[in-house]
Amino acid sequence: MRPQDTHPAAYQAQLEVYRRMSPERKSGIVRDLSESVRCLAREGIRQRHPEYSNEEVRRALIALIYGSALAQRLWPGDPVPSP
């Protein structure tokens, strides 16, 4: 599905570049993008909850990504911080 903010020719050129990439390069791009998203999410949590410790930010991120139920199972008896 072509993004609405991308010209069709630009989108096709981008697809061709991706098709020529090695699996290792594609995997590296996905890894880097994933880490960028996690960093942005952590910073969003920090901005919404400046009182959270680093551990609370980490647990809130886990809850955001995997759900509160899983976070509660990982840390039974501890409250799950709100993302």
MOPAC internal coordinates of N, CA, C and O (Angstrom, degrees):
PM7 1SCF
backbone

  N    0.0000 0     0.00 0     0.00 0    0    0    0
  C    1.4465 1     0.00 0     0.00 0    1    0    0
  C    1.5199 1   108.28 1     0.00 0    2    1    0
  O    1.2310 1   120.80 1   -58.09 1    3    2    1
  N    1.3179 1   116.07 1   121.91 1    3    2    1
  C    1.4531 1   121.60 1  -179.29 1    5    3    2
  C    1.5206 1   110.14 1   -74.51 1    6    5    3
  O    1.2310 1   120.31 1   -49.31 1    7    6    5
  N    1.3482 1   117.02 1   130.69 1    7    6    5
  C    1.4681 1   119.47 1   174.86 1    9    7    6
  C    1.5281 1   110.35 1   -60.07 1   10    9    7
  O    1.2310 1   120.22 1   -38.42 1   11   10    9
  N    1.3098 1   117.19 1   141.58 1   11   10    9
  C    1.4600 1   122.42 1  -177.32 1   13   11   10
  C    1.5309 1   113.00 1   -67.06 1   14   13   11
  O    1.2310 1   120.32 1   157.71 1   15   14   13
  N    1.3350 1   117.00 1   -22.29 1   15   14   13
  C    1.4672 1   119.23 1  -178.11 1   17   15   14
  C    1.5306 1   112.46 1   -96.17 1   18   17   15
  O    1.2310 1   120.21 1  -166.84 1   19   18   17
  N    1.3404 1   117.20 1    13.16 1   19   18   17
  C    1.4633 1   121.67 1  -178.78 1   21   19   18
  C    1.5227 1   109.87 1  -119.37 1   22   21   19
  O    1.2310 1   121.05 1   -49.95 1   23   22   21
  N    1.3105 1   115.61 1   130.05 1   23   22   21
  C    1.4684 1   120.49 1   177.84 1   25   23   22
  C    1.5327 1   108.82 1   -62.75 1   26   25   23
  O    1.2310 1   119.43 1   -38.33 1   27   26   25
  N    1.3321 1   118.69 1   141.67 1   27   26   25
  C    1.4701 1   121.01 1  -178.52 1   29   27   26
  C    1.5316 1   113.72 1   -54.57 1   30   29   27
  O    1.2310 1   119.92 1   139.93 1   31   30   29
  N    1.3197 1   117.75 1   -40.07 1   31   30   29
  C    1.4710 1   119.91 1   179.74 1   33   31   30
  C    1.5303 1   110.97 1   -66.45 1   34   33   31
  O    1.2310 1   120.47 1   140.22 1   35   34   33
  N    1.3162 1   116.70 1   -39.78 1   35   34   33
  C    1.4676 1   120.65 1   178.27 1   37   35   34
  C    1.5264 1   110.28 1   -65.75 1   38   37   35
  O    1.2310 1   120.70 1   140.49 1   39   38   37
  N    1.3059 1   116.27 1   -39.51 1   39   38   37
  C    1.4663 1   120.64 1   179.08 1   41   39   38
  C    1.5275 1   110.44 1   -63.85 1   42   41   39
  O    1.2310 1   119.95 1   135.86 1   43   42   41
  N    1.3288 1   117.70 1   -44.14 1   43   42   41
  C    1.4586 1   121.18 1   178.57 1   45   43   42
  C    1.5250 1   111.24 1   -62.81 1   46   45   43
  O    1.2310 1   120.28 1   139.11 1   47   46   45
  N    1.3241 1   117.06 1   -40.89 1   47   46   45
  C    1.4664 1   120.70 1   177.69 1   49   47   46
  C    1.5221 1   110.67 1   -62.55 1   50   49   47
  O    1.2310 1   120.86 1   138.96 1   51   50   49
  N    1.3263 1   115.97 1   -41.04 1   51   50   49
  C    1.4616 1   120.23 1   178.89 1   53   51   50
  C    1.5295 1   110.81 1   -64.05 1   54   53   51
  O    1.2310 1   120.28 1   137.87 1   55   54   53
  N    1.3267 1   117.07 1   -42.13 1   55   54   53
  C    1.4632 1   120.43 1   177.76 1   57   55   54
  C    1.5271 1   111.47 1   -60.81 1   58   57   55
  O    1.2310 1   120.38 1   139.11 1   59   58   57
  N    1.3159 1   116.88 1   -40.89 1   59   58   57
  C    1.4697 1   120.73 1   178.83 1   61   59   58
  C    1.5267 1   111.30 1   -62.70 1   62   61   59
  O    1.2310 1   120.63 1   139.22 1   63   62   61
  N    1.3186 1   116.41 1   -40.78 1   63   62   61
  C    1.4686 1   120.10 1   177.83 1   65   63   62
  C    1.5243 1   109.54 1   -62.19 1   66   65   63
  O    1.2310 1   120.16 1   134.46 1   67   66   65
  N    1.3182 1   117.30 1   -45.54 1   67   66   65
  C    1.4635 1   120.67 1   179.30 1   69   67   66
  C    1.5223 1   111.56 1   -63.00 1   70   69   67
  O    1.2310 1   119.92 1   140.78 1   71   70   69
  N    1.3181 1   117.76 1   -39.22 1   71   70   69
  C    1.4707 1   121.10 1  -179.92 1   73   71   70
  C    1.5219 1   112.11 1   -63.98 1   74   73   71
  O    1.2310 1   120.32 1   148.36 1   75   74   73
  N    1.3265 1   116.99 1   -31.64 1   75   74   73
  C    1.4678 1   120.55 1  -179.27 1   77   75   74
  C    1.5263 1   112.93 1   -83.12 1   78   77   75
  O    1.2310 1   119.89 1   166.48 1   79   78   77
  N    1.3037 1   117.81 1   -13.52 1   79   78   77
  C    1.4669 1   120.89 1  -179.00 1   81   79   78
  C    1.5239 1   111.12 1   -71.45 1   82   81   79
  O    1.2310 1   122.06 1   -30.68 1   83   82   81
  N    1.3164 1   113.65 1   149.32 1   83   82   81
  C    1.4675 1   119.11 1   174.20 1   85   83   82
  C    1.5272 1   109.13 1   -72.65 1   86   85   83
  O    1.2310 1   120.80 1   -22.91 1   87   86   85
  N    1.3308 1   116.08 1   157.09 1   87   86   85
  C    1.4628 1   118.50 1   175.99 1   89   87   86
  C    1.5355 1   112.50 1   -57.76 1   90   89   87
  O    1.2310 1   120.67 1   145.02 1   91   90   89
  N    1.3232 1   116.32 1   -34.98 1   91   90   89
  C    1.4591 1   119.93 1   179.46 1   93   91   90
  C    1.5229 1   111.37 1   -64.68 1   94   93   91
  O    1.2310 1   120.58 1   138.94 1   95   94   93
  N    1.3322 1   116.50 1   -41.06 1   95   94   93
  C    1.4708 1   120.18 1   179.18 1   97   95   94
  C    1.5178 1   110.86 1   -66.40 1   98   97   95
  O    1.2310 1   120.61 1   136.87 1   99   98   97
  N    1.3411 1   116.43 1   -43.13 1   99   98   97
  C    1.4673 1   120.15 1   177.68 1  101   99   98
  C    1.5256 1   110.42 1   -60.50 1  102  101   99
  O    1.2310 1   120.95 1   136.95 1  103  102  101
  N    1.3200 1   115.79 1   -43.05 1  103  102  101
  C    1.4672 1   120.20 1   179.29 1  105  103  102
  C    1.5253 1   110.84 1   -62.11 1  106  105  103
  O    1.2310 1   120.27 1   139.79 1  107  106  105
  N    1.3203 1   117.09 1   -40.21 1  107  106  105
  C    1.4654 1   120.67 1   178.19 1  109  107  106
  C    1.5169 1   112.16 1   -63.96 1  110  109  107
  O    1.2310 1   120.27 1   140.69 1  111  110  109
  N    1.3204 1   117.08 1   -39.31 1  111  110  109
  C    1.4629 1   120.64 1   177.88 1  113  111  110
  C    1.5176 1   110.19 1   -64.19 1  114  113  111
  O    1.2310 1   120.49 1   135.27 1  115  114  113
  N    1.3250 1   116.67 1   -44.73 1  115  114  113
  C    1.4683 1   120.59 1   179.13 1  117  115  114
  C    1.5256 1   110.40 1   -61.87 1  118  117  115
  O    1.2310 1   120.46 1   136.87 1  119  118  117
  N    1.3236 1   116.73 1   -43.13 1  119  118  117
  C    1.4722 1   120.68 1   179.08 1  121  119  118
  C    1.5268 1   110.59 1   -60.77 1  122  121  119
  O    1.2310 1   120.54 1   133.37 1  123  122  121
  N    1.3312 1   116.57 1   -46.63 1  123  122  121
  C    1.4615 1   120.70 1  -179.25 1  125  123  122
  C    1.5278 1   111.74 1   -63.85 1  126  125  123
  O    1.2310 1   120.28 1   137.53 1  127  126  125
  N    1.3268 1   117.06 1   -42.47 1  127  126  125
  C    1.4683 1   120.18 1   178.26 1  129  127  126
  C    1.5265 1   111.07 1   -64.43 1  130  129  127
  O    1.2310 1   120.77 1   139.11 1  131  130  129
  N    1.3189 1   116.14 1   -40.89 1  131  130  129
  C    1.4631 1   120.23 1   178.98 1  133  131  130
  C    1.5256 1   110.97 1   -61.49 1  134  133  131
  O    1.2310 1   120.62 1   136.40 1  135  134  133
  N    1.3199 1   116.42 1   -43.60 1  135  134  133
  C    1.4721 1   119.90 1   178.78 1  137  135  134
  C    1.5212 1   111.00 1   -65.44 1  138  137  135
  O    1.2310 1   120.38 1   142.63 1  139  138  137
  N    1.3391 1   116.88 1   -37.37 1  139  138  137
  C    1.4637 1   119.94 1   177.78 1  141  139  138
  C    1.5284 1   110.98 1   -62.81 1  142  141  139
  O    1.2310 1   120.56 1   137.29 1  143  142  141
  N    1.3233 1   116.53 1   -42.71 1  143  142  141
  C    1.4662 1   120.60 1   179.43 1  145  143  142
  C    1.5218 1   110.18 1   -64.43 1  146  145  143
  O    1.2310 1   120.20 1   138.71 1  147  146  145
  N    1.3272 1   117.22 1   -41.29 1  147  146  145
  C    1.4673 1   120.03 1   178.72 1  149  147  146
  C    1.5317 1   110.88 1   -63.92 1  150  149  147
  O    1.2310 1   120.26 1   139.80 1  151  150  149
  N    1.3213 1   117.11 1   -40.20 1  151  150  149
  C    1.4733 1   120.35 1   177.69 1  153  151  150
  C    1.5202 1   111.00 1   -62.50 1  154  153  151
  O    1.2310 1   120.47 1   135.70 1  155  154  153
  N    1.3233 1   116.70 1   -44.30 1  155  154  153
  C    1.4647 1   120.51 1   178.16 1  157  155  154
  C    1.5279 1   110.87 1   -62.71 1  158  157  155
  O    1.2310 1   120.45 1   138.83 1  159  158  157
  N    1.3228 1   116.75 1   -41.17 1  159  158  157
  C    1.4652 1   120.33 1   179.58 1  161  159  158
  C    1.5312 1   110.50 1   -65.07 1  162  161  159
  O    1.2310 1   120.41 1   136.72 1  163  162  161
  N    1.3521 1   116.82 1   -43.28 1  163  162  161
  C    1.4742 1   120.06 1   177.40 1  165  163  162
  C    1.5210 1   110.87 1   -59.63 1  166  165  163
  O    1.2310 1   120.27 1   135.90 1  167  166  165
  N    1.3242 1   117.09 1   -44.10 1  167  166  165
  C    1.4591 1   120.08 1   179.92 1  169  167  166
  C    1.5172 1   111.71 1   -65.60 1  170  169  167
  O    1.2310 1   120.10 1   143.67 1  171  170  169
  N    1.3238 1   117.42 1   -36.33 1  171  170  169
  C    1.4627 1   120.52 1   175.53 1  173  171  170
  C    1.5193 1   111.31 1   -62.31 1  174  173  171
  O    1.2310 1   120.85 1   137.23 1  175  174  173
  N    1.3391 1   115.98 1   -42.77 1  175  174  173
  C    1.4756 1   120.59 1   177.66 1  177  175  174
  C    1.5214 1   109.49 1   -62.27 1  178  177  175
  O    1.2310 1   120.20 1   135.65 1  179  178  177
  N    1.3358 1   117.22 1   -44.35 1  179  178  177
  C    1.4728 1   121.02 1   179.84 1  181  179  178
  C    1.5311 1   111.47 1   -61.76 1  182  181  179
  O    1.2310 1   120.28 1   140.83 1  183  182  181
  N    1.3320 1   117.07 1   -39.17 1  183  182  181
  C    1.4642 1   119.95 1   179.49 1  185  183  182
  C    1.5192 1   111.62 1   -68.96 1  186  185  183
  O    1.2310 1   120.31 1   141.04 1  187  186  185
  N    1.3275 1   117.01 1   -38.96 1  187  186  185
  C    1.4670 1   120.09 1   179.73 1  189  187  186
  C    1.5302 1   112.09 1   -75.31 1  190  189  187
  O    1.2310 1   120.90 1   152.15 1  191  190  189
  N    1.3430 1   115.88 1   -27.85 1  191  190  189
  C    1.4736 1   120.77 1  -175.64 1  193  191  190
  C    1.5301 1   110.30 1  -134.49 1  194  193  191
  O    1.2310 1   119.63 1  -109.17 1  195  194  193
  N    1.3239 1   118.32 1    70.83 1  195  194  193
  C    1.4743 1   120.05 1  -178.20 1  197  195  194
  C    1.5306 1   112.97 1   -63.18 1  198  197  195
  O    1.2310 1   120.48 1   163.15 1  199  198  197
  N    1.3106 1   116.69 1   -16.85 1  199  198  197
  C    1.4647 1   120.12 1  -179.85 1  201  199  198
  C    1.5306 1   112.84 1   -79.74 1  202  201  199
  O    1.2310 1   119.69 1   167.75 1  203  202  201
  N    1.3415 1   118.20 1   -12.25 1  203  202  201
  C    1.4697 1   121.44 1  -178.10 1  205  203  202
  C    1.5197 1   111.33 1   -69.03 1  206  205  203
  O    1.2310 1   121.33 1   -38.72 1  207  206  205
  N    1.3203 1   115.06 1   141.28 1  207  206  205
  C    1.4657 1   121.25 1   171.15 1  209  207  206
  C    1.5327 1   108.02 1   -76.04 1  210  209  207
  O    1.2310 1   120.68 1    -9.58 1  211  210  209
  N    1.3228 1   116.31 1   170.42 1  211  210  209
  C    1.4718 1   119.73 1   176.90 1  213  211  210
  C    1.5254 1   111.23 1   -58.90 1  214  213  211
  O    1.2310 1   120.55 1   141.38 1  215  214  213
  N    1.3220 1   116.54 1   -38.62 1  215  214  213
  C    1.4656 1   120.71 1   178.89 1  217  215  214
  C    1.5273 1   111.15 1   -65.23 1  218  217  215
  O    1.2310 1   120.02 1   139.04 1  219  218  217
  N    1.3146 1   117.56 1   -40.96 1  219  218  217
  C    1.4705 1   120.55 1   178.19 1  221  219  218
  C    1.5310 1   111.04 1   -65.78 1  222  221  219
  O    1.2310 1   120.44 1   142.41 1  223  222  221
  N    1.3153 1   116.76 1   -37.59 1  223  222  221
  C    1.4768 1   119.90 1   176.50 1  225  223  222
  C    1.5249 1   109.20 1   -63.00 1  226  225  223
  O    1.2310 1   120.44 1   136.00 1  227  226  225
  N    1.3224 1   116.75 1   -44.00 1  227  226  225
  C    1.4736 1   120.88 1   179.32 1  229  227  226
  C    1.5217 1   111.18 1   -60.85 1  230  229  227
  O    1.2310 1   120.55 1   135.24 1  231  230  229
  N    1.3293 1   116.55 1   -44.76 1  231  230  229
  C    1.4592 1   120.21 1  -179.45 1  233  231  230
  C    1.5245 1   111.34 1   -69.04 1  234  233  231
  O    1.2310 1   120.16 1   143.44 1  235  234  233
  N    1.3245 1   117.30 1   -36.56 1  235  234  233
  C    1.4669 1   120.32 1   176.78 1  237  235  234
  C    1.5286 1   110.42 1   -65.24 1  238  237  235
  O    1.2310 1   120.34 1   142.47 1  239  238  237
  N    1.3206 1   116.96 1   -37.53 1  239  238  237
  C    1.4655 1   120.66 1   177.57 1  241  239  238
  C    1.5246 1   110.39 1   -64.95 1  242  241  239
  O    1.2310 1   120.28 1   137.55 1  243  242  241
  N    1.3186 1   117.07 1   -42.45 1  243  242  241
  C    1.4697 1   120.93 1   176.95 1  245  243  242
  C    1.5319 1   109.46 1   -59.97 1  246  245  243
  O    1.2310 1   120.43 1   136.26 1  247  246  245
  N    1.3240 1   116.77 1   -43.74 1  247  246  245
  C    1.4673 1   120.55 1   178.81 1  249  247  246
  C    1.5220 1   111.17 1   -63.38 1  250  249  247
  O    1.2310 1   120.48 1   141.10 1  251  250  249
  N    1.3124 1   116.70 1   -38.90 1  251  250  249
  C    1.4615 1   121.17 1   179.43 1  253  251  250
  C    1.5275 1   111.06 1   -64.92 1  254  253  251
  O    1.2310 1   120.60 1   135.70 1  255  254  253
  N    1.3133 1   116.46 1   -44.30 1  255  254  253
  C    1.4648 1   121.11 1  -175.88 1  257  255  254
  C    1.5292 1   112.03 1   -77.33 1  258  257  255
  O    1.2310 1   120.25 1   133.83 1  259  258  257
  N    1.3161 1   117.13 1   -46.17 1  259  258  257
  C    1.4632 1   120.92 1  -171.11 1  261  259  258
  C    1.5261 1   114.57 1  -107.73 1  262  261  259
  O    1.2310 1   120.58 1   171.74 1  263  262  261
  N    1.3289 1   116.50 1    -8.26 1  263  262  261
  C    1.4555 1   120.11 1   179.48 1  265  263  262
  C    1.5179 1   112.44 1   101.28 1  266  265  263
  O    1.2310 1   121.60 1   -28.88 1  267  266  265
  N    1.3217 1   114.54 1   151.12 1  267  266  265
  C    1.4679 1   120.87 1  -177.69 1  269  267  266
  C    1.5195 1   112.45 1   -65.36 1  270  269  267
  O    1.2310 1   120.41 1   145.54 1  271  270  269
  N    1.3306 1   116.83 1   -34.46 1  271  270  269
  C    1.4733 1   119.40 1  -178.27 1  273  271  270
  C    1.5251 1   110.87 1   -62.03 1  274  273  271
  O    1.2310 1   120.25 1   136.27 1  275  274  273
  N    1.3212 1   117.12 1   -43.73 1  275  274  273
  C    1.4603 1   119.60 1   178.74 1  277  275  274
  C    1.5217 1   110.69 1   -67.88 1  278  277  275
  O    1.2310 1   120.39 1   138.09 1  279  278  277
  N    1.3255 1   116.86 1   -41.91 1  279  278  277
  C    1.4657 1   119.78 1   178.72 1  281  279  278
  C    1.5303 1   110.16 1   -59.35 1  282  281  279
  O    1.2310 1   120.16 1   139.67 1  283  282  281
  N    1.3099 1   117.30 1   -40.33 1  283  282  281
  C    1.4645 1   120.85 1   178.67 1  285  283  282
  C    1.5212 1   111.20 1   -64.33 1  286  285  283
  O    1.2310 1   120.53 1   143.45 1  287  286  285
  N    1.3287 1   116.59 1   -36.55 1  287  286  285
  C    1.4686 1   120.09 1   177.45 1  289  287  286
  C    1.5198 1   111.48 1   -68.66 1  290  289  287
  O    1.2310 1   120.49 1   147.62 1  291  290  289
  N    1.3339 1   116.67 1   -32.38 1  291  290  289
  C    1.4635 1   119.68 1   179.03 1  293  291  290
  C    1.5255 1   112.19 1   -71.72 1  294  293  291
  O    1.2310 1   120.89 1   145.11 1  295  294  293
  N    1.3426 1   115.90 1   -34.89 1  295  294  293
  C    1.4696 1   121.05 1  -178.24 1  297  295  294
  C    1.5269 1   108.94 1  -127.25 1  298  297  295
  O    1.2310 1   120.12 1  -111.26 1  299  298  297
  N    1.3382 1   117.38 1    68.74 1  299  298  297
  C    1.4660 1   118.69 1  -178.70 1  301  299  298
  C    1.5293 1   110.87 1   -62.39 1  302  301  299
  O    1.2310 1   121.61 1   -40.76 1  303  302  301
  N    1.3062 1   114.52 1   139.24 1  303  302  301
  C    1.4606 1   120.30 1   179.56 1  305  303  302
  C    1.5165 1   114.06 1    87.75 1  306  305  303
  O    1.2310 1   119.94 1   165.23 1  307  306  305
  N    1.3207 1   117.71 1   -14.77 1  307  306  305
  C    1.4682 1   121.43 1   177.16 1  309  307  306
  C    1.5245 1   108.76 1  -100.68 1  310  309  307
  O    1.2310 1   120.09 1   -38.37 1  311  310  309
  N    1.3161 1   117.44 1   141.63 1  311  310  309
  C    1.4751 1   118.40 1   176.43 1  313  311  310
  C    1.5259 1   110.41 1   -68.28 1  314  313  311
  O    1.2310 1   121.22 1   -34.32 1  315  314  313
  N    1.3257 1   115.27 1   145.68 1  315  314  313
  C    1.4567 1   120.51 1   177.06 1  317  315  314
  C    1.5236 1   107.23 1   -87.31 1  318  317  315
  O    1.2310 1   120.05 1   -62.07 1  319  318  317
  N    1.3423 1   117.52 1   117.93 1  319  318  317
  C    1.4617 1   119.60 1   179.32 1  321  319  318
  C    1.5241 1   111.33 1   -63.47 1  322  321  319
  O    1.2310 1   120.65 1   -37.15 1  323  322  321
  N    1.2821 1   116.37 1   142.85 1  323  322  321
  C    1.4640 1   121.42 1   178.16 1  325  323  322
  C    1.5188 1   110.11 1   -74.16 1  326  325  323
  O    1.2310 1   120.33 1   -47.75 1  327  326  325
  N    1.3286 1   116.98 1   132.25 1  327  326  325
  C    1.4609 1   118.88 1   177.55 1  329  327  326
  C    1.5206 1   109.58 1   -70.58 1  330  329  327
  O    1.2310 1   120.10 1   180.00 1  331  330  329

